[in-house]
Amino acid sequence: MADDAGVEEEIRAKIRAAVDKQDAVRRHLEETLAGLPVPPPEEAQGEEDPDFPTEARSTIECVLHDEVRPAIRKLNDLADYRPGVASGEGS
């Protein structure tokens, strides 16, 4: 069983390394987002063919919200997962 524990810790370390990489992607995208101009409200809503900065802002915001941040949370949770051990929430 000690061998299994070693394998688990190795996998957890790999998952944490992946989280670190995803977090670097998150920071990079957030920095990119911060450098994009904010479109005037009338341009941001309902424009059929938005300019590149508006489309980039919209896409990056969605990717961060829908994919990158949830992936980071889920992988962190997985790295910390211990069967039979309470997570501490609501205890």
Protein Blocks (a to p, Z undefined) as FASTA:
>chain_A
ZZmmmmmmmmmmmmmmmmmmmmmmmmmmmmmmmmpccddfklmgopabacfklmmmmmmm
mmmmmmmmmmmmmmmmmmmpcghiaehioZZ
